[in-house]
Amino acid sequence: MTHTHIHTPHGHHHDHRTDLGVQAEILDLDAEVLAEHTASITAWLPLTTRPRHLVDLGCGTGAGTFALLDRFPDAHITAVDASADHLQRLRAKACAHGAEDRVRTVQADLDEVTWPDLGSPDLVWASASMHHMAHPGRALRTVHDTLAPGGLFAVVELAGHPRFLPENAPADRPGLEGRVHAAADRLQAEHMPHRGADWGPMLTAAGFTVEGERTIAVNIDGDRSEAIGRYAAGVLQRIRSVVADRLTPQDLTALDRLLDTNSPHSIAHRDDLTVRTERTVWAARRA
């Protein structure tokens, strides 16, 4: 679940189904916009043999699942997520790709002590999912014990949410995006202490040998795709849903103007967007 996840603190009253639909759409856009970067990560993995059985942990709507299926055309993949909606969407995509016989979906909460039987895969992939774990050390040890001997575990994490606007935008509230992100980062530090962590030492502590670490800078020019406008609007809308009460009234007004799809000032209509973020991948082997 590459993914741009924002955790809404419990107690907010909103329609969970709508929220899931919005999240799924952002995950789909994330997959589309960042496809080249995901492909470059799968190509970089230090594999000794072609993996035949893969597991995608916290698969979301399948960004990693389909990148891996493309990269390893003779492999089968088990896609694991807590959300039945995401898995249903992933299965529909697998059918559309003609890959339904290569994909098995498993609904599971990976914070549970006991995981479902995932076989003994040669490659486990976890994109933007490990930082959600309440007990990441325990989860890493479970992955270690699940992998076939010599198997590889790829942990991919985004450095924060992607940024889209130029520094001096919008004209009436320059630097707005930076302030919105700062509010989101403070909130997430309270709820997800492992976001932005260095997974290397934790992987070593869980018994893995870390064989490689690579950070990829993402910088995509927005004029290449109208999907970027929708992606920017989706990400900022989702951030707004959790930080609205932490913004100044002036910043909230300016943000709402950007998010109003009917407004000429809407972020979806801007021609100066770029997608800027970083992704780090750790490749760790079970000895």
C-alpha positions as CSV (number, residue, x, y, z in Angstrom):
1,M,0.0,0.0,0.0
2,T,2.2,2.5,-1.3
3,H,0.7,4.6,-0.4
4,T,-0.4,7.8,1.0
5,H,-2.1,6.8,4.2
6,I,-3.5,9.1,6.7
7,H,-4.9,7.8,9.9
8,T,-8.0,9.5,11.1
9,P,-8.1,9.6,14.9
10,H,-11.1,7.6,16.2
11,G,-14.1,9.6,17.3
12,H,-14.5,11.6,14.1
13,H,-18.0,11.0,12.7
14,H,-17.8,10.5,8.9
15,D,-19.0,7.8,6.5
16,H,-16.4,5.1,6.7
17,R,-17.5,3.7,3.2
18,T,-16.9,7.1,1.6
19,D,-13.6,7.4,3.3
20,L,-12.5,3.9,2.0
21,G,-13.6,4.9,-1.5
22,V,-11.6,8.0,-1.4
23,Q,-8.6,6.2,0.0
24,A,-8.9,3.5,-2.7
25,E,-9.0,6.2,-5.4
26,I,-5.8,7.9,-4.0
27,L,-4.1,4.5,-3.9
28,D,-5.0,3.9,-7.5
29,L,-3.7,7.3,-8.5
30,D,-0.6,6.7,-6.4
31,A,0.0,3.5,-8.4
32,E,-0.5,5.3,-11.7
33,V,1.6,8.3,-11.0
34,L,4.5,6.5,-9.3
35,A,4.5,3.4,-11.6
36,E,7.9,4.1,-13.1
37,H,9.5,4.5,-9.7
38,T,7.9,1.3,-8.4
39,A,9.2,-0.6,-11.5
40,S,12.7,0.8,-10.8
41,I,12.5,-0.6,-7.3
42,T,11.4,-4.1,-8.4
43,A,14.2,-4.1,-11.0
44,W,16.8,-3.1,-8.3
45,L,16.0,-5.9,-5.8
46,P,19.1,-8.1,-5.2
47,L,17.5,-11.4,-6.1
48,T,19.6,-14.6,-6.5
49,T,16.9,-16.6,-8.2
50,R,13.6,-15.7,-9.9
51,P,11.0,-15.7,-7.1
52,R,8.0,-18.0,-7.8
53,H,5.8,-17.2,-4.7
54,L,5.5,-13.6,-3.6
55,V,3.6,-12.0,-0.7
56,D,2.5,-8.3,-0.7
57,L,1.8,-7.3,2.9
58,G,-0.6,-4.4,3.3
59,C,-1.3,-4.5,-0.4
60,G,-3.9,-1.8,-0.5
61,T,-5.5,-1.8,-4.0
62,G,-2.5,-3.5,-5.5
63,A,0.1,-1.0,-6.7
64,G,2.9,-3.4,-5.6
65,T,1.0,-6.6,-6.5
66,F,0.7,-5.6,-10.1
67,A,4.3,-4.2,-10.3
68,L,5.6,-7.5,-9.1
69,L,3.3,-9.5,-11.4
70,D,4.7,-7.5,-14.3
71,R,8.3,-8.0,-13.2
72,F,8.0,-11.7,-12.5
73,P,5.5,-13.1,-15.1
74,D,5.8,-16.7,-13.9
75,A,5.2,-15.9,-10.2
76,H,2.1,-16.2,-8.0
77,I,1.3,-13.6,-5.4
78,T,-0.6,-13.6,-2.1
79,A,-2.0,-10.1,-1.4
80,V,-2.7,-9.4,2.2
81,D,-4.7,-6.4,3.6
82,A,-7.0,-5.6,6.5
83,S,-9.6,-4.0,4.2
84,A,-12.1,-6.2,2.4
85,D,-12.9,-3.3,0.1
86,H,-9.3,-2.9,-1.1
87,L,-9.0,-6.6,-1.7
88,Q,-12.2,-6.7,-3.7
89,R,-10.9,-3.9,-5.8
90,L,-7.6,-5.7,-6.3
91,R,-9.4,-8.9,-7.4
92,A,-11.4,-7.0,-9.9
93,K,-8.2,-5.5,-11.3
94,A,-6.6,-9.0,-11.4
95,C,-9.5,-10.2,-13.5
96,A,-9.2,-7.2,-15.8
97,H,-5.5,-8.0,-16.2
98,G,-6.3,-11.7,-16.9
99,A,-4.2,-12.5,-13.8
100,E,-6.8,-13.8,-11.5
101,D,-5.2,-17.3,-11.4
102,R,-1.9,-15.8,-10.2
103,V,-3.4,-13.7,-7.3
104,R,-4.7,-15.0,-4.0
105,T,-6.1,-12.4,-1.6
106,V,-6.1,-12.8,2.2
107,Q,-7.9,-10.5,4.6
108,A,-5.8,-10.2,7.8
109,D,-4.9,-7.7,10.5
110,L,-1.1,-7.9,10.7
111,D,-1.1,-6.6,14.2
112,E,-2.6,-9.9,15.4
113,V,-0.1,-12.2,17.2
114,T,-1.0,-15.1,14.8
115,W,-0.9,-14.5,11.0
116,P,-2.8,-16.6,8.5
117,D,-0.7,-19.3,6.7
118,L,1.1,-17.4,3.8
119,G,3.1,-20.4,2.7
120,S,6.9,-19.9,2.5
121,P,7.4,-17.2,-0.1
122,D,10.7,-16.4,-1.8
123,L,9.9,-12.6,-1.8
124,V,7.9,-10.6,0.7
125,W,7.1,-7.0,-0.3
126,A,5.8,-4.3,2.2
127,S,5.3,-0.8,0.7
128,A,4.2,1.9,3.1
129,S,2.6,-0.7,5.4
130,M,5.3,-1.4,8.1
131,H,4.9,2.0,9.8
132,H,1.3,1.2,10.5
133,M,2.2,-1.8,12.7
134,A,1.7,-1.5,16.4
135,H,4.4,-4.0,17.0
136,P,6.8,-3.7,14.1
137,G,9.6,-5.8,15.7
138,R,7.2,-8.7,16.2
139,A,5.9,-8.3,12.6
140,L,9.4,-8.3,11.2
141,R,10.2,-11.6,13.1
142,T,7.0,-13.1,11.7
143,V,8.0,-12.2,8.1
144,H,11.5,-13.6,8.8
145,D,10.1,-16.9,9.9
146,T,7.5,-17.0,7.0
147,L,10.1,-16.5,4.3
148,A,11.8,-19.4,2.6
149,P,15.5,-19.7,3.6
150,G,17.4,-17.3,1.4
151,G,14.2,-15.4,0.6
152,L,14.2,-11.6,0.3
153,F,12.1,-9.0,2.2
154,A,11.7,-5.6,0.6
155,V,10.5,-2.8,2.8
156,V,9.5,0.4,0.9
157,E,8.6,3.6,2.7
158,L,7.7,7.1,1.5
159,A,9.4,10.0,3.2
160,G,6.2,11.8,4.2
161,H,3.3,12.8,1.9
162,P,4.1,13.9,-1.6
163,R,4.2,17.7,-2.2
164,F,2.7,19.3,-5.3
165,L,2.7,23.1,-5.2
166,P,5.5,25.6,-5.8
167,E,6.9,27.2,-2.6
168,N,5.3,30.6,-3.4
169,A,1.8,29.2,-3.9
170,P,-1.0,29.9,-3.6
171,A,-0.5,33.6,-4.3
172,D,-2.7,34.7,-1.3
173,R,-1.1,32.3,1.2
174,P,2.5,31.4,0.1
175,G,3.9,28.3,1.7
176,L,0.5,26.9,2.6
177,E,1.4,23.3,1.6
178,G,4.4,23.3,3.9
179,R,2.3,24.4,6.9
180,V,-0.4,21.8,6.1
181,H,2.2,19.1,5.9
182,A,3.8,20.3,9.2
183,A,0.4,19.9,10.9
184,A,-0.1,16.4,9.5
185,D,3.5,15.4,10.5
186,R,2.9,16.5,14.1
187,L,-0.4,14.5,14.2
188,Q,1.2,11.4,12.7
189,A,4.2,11.5,15.0
190,E,1.6,11.1,17.8
191,H,-0.2,8.2,16.2
192,M,2.5,6.4,14.1
193,P,5.9,6.7,15.8
194,H,7.5,4.4,13.2
195,R,6.7,6.6,10.2
196,G,10.0,7.8,8.7
197,A,12.0,5.2,10.7
198,D,15.3,3.6,9.7
199,W,14.2,0.0,9.2
200,G,17.8,-1.3,8.8
201,P,18.6,-1.8,12.5
202,M,15.1,-3.2,13.1
203,L,15.5,-5.7,10.2
204,T,18.9,-6.8,11.6
205,A,17.4,-7.2,15.1
206,A,14.7,-9.5,13.6
207,G,17.4,-11.8,12.2
208,F,17.7,-10.5,8.6
209,T,20.9,-9.6,6.7
210,V,20.3,-6.2,5.1
211,E,21.8,-6.5,1.6
212,G,20.9,-3.1,0.2
213,E,19.3,0.2,0.9
214,R,18.4,2.8,-1.7
215,T,16.6,6.1,-1.7
216,I,14.8,7.2,-4.8
217,A,14.0,10.9,-5.3
218,V,10.6,11.3,-7.0
219,N,10.2,14.5,-9.0
220,I,7.5,14.2,-11.7
221,D,6.5,17.1,-13.8
222,G,2.7,17.6,-13.5
223,D,2.1,18.7,-17.1
224,R,2.6,15.0,-18.2
225,S,-0.7,13.8,-16.7
226,E,-4.1,15.1,-15.6
227,A,-4.0,12.3,-13.0
228,I,-1.5,14.4,-11.0
229,G,-4.1,17.2,-10.5
230,R,-6.6,14.6,-9.1
231,Y,-3.8,12.9,-7.1
232,A,-2.8,16.3,-5.5
233,A,-6.5,17.1,-4.8
234,G,-7.1,13.7,-3.2
235,V,-4.0,13.8,-1.0
236,L,-4.7,17.3,0.2
237,Q,-8.4,16.6,0.8
238,R,-7.4,13.6,2.9
239,I,-4.9,15.6,4.9
240,R,-7.5,18.3,5.4
241,S,-9.9,15.8,6.9
242,V,-7.5,15.2,9.8
243,V,-5.8,18.5,10.3
244,A,-8.6,21.1,9.7
245,D,-8.7,22.0,13.4
246,R,-5.0,22.5,13.6
247,L,-4.8,25.1,10.8
248,T,-5.3,28.9,11.1
249,P,-8.7,30.1,9.7
250,Q,-6.8,31.9,6.9
251,D,-4.9,28.7,5.9
252,L,-8.1,26.6,6.1
253,T,-9.9,29.1,3.8
254,A,-7.0,29.1,1.3
255,L,-6.9,25.2,1.4
256,D,-10.6,25.0,0.8
257,R,-10.3,27.3,-2.2
258,L,-7.6,24.9,-3.6
259,L,-9.8,21.9,-3.0
260,D,-13.0,23.4,-4.6
261,T,-13.2,21.7,-7.9
262,N,-15.6,24.3,-9.3
263,S,-13.2,27.1,-8.5
264,P,-10.8,28.5,-11.1
265,H,-8.2,28.4,-8.3
266,S,-8.7,24.6,-7.8
267,I,-5.4,22.7,-7.5
268,A,-6.8,20.3,-10.2
269,H,-6.7,23.1,-12.7
270,R,-3.1,24.3,-12.0
271,D,-0.4,23.8,-14.6
272,D,2.5,24.2,-12.2
273,L,2.2,21.0,-10.2
274,T,5.1,18.6,-9.6
275,V,5.1,15.4,-7.5
276,R,7.9,15.6,-5.0
277,T,8.7,12.9,-2.5
278,E,11.3,10.3,-1.7
279,R,11.0,6.5,-1.3
280,T,13.5,4.4,0.5
281,V,13.8,0.6,0.0
282,W,15.5,-1.9,2.3
283,A,16.3,-5.3,0.9
284,A,16.8,-7.9,3.7
285,R,17.6,-11.6,3.3
286,R,16.7,-14.5,5.5
287,A,20.0,-16.4,5.9
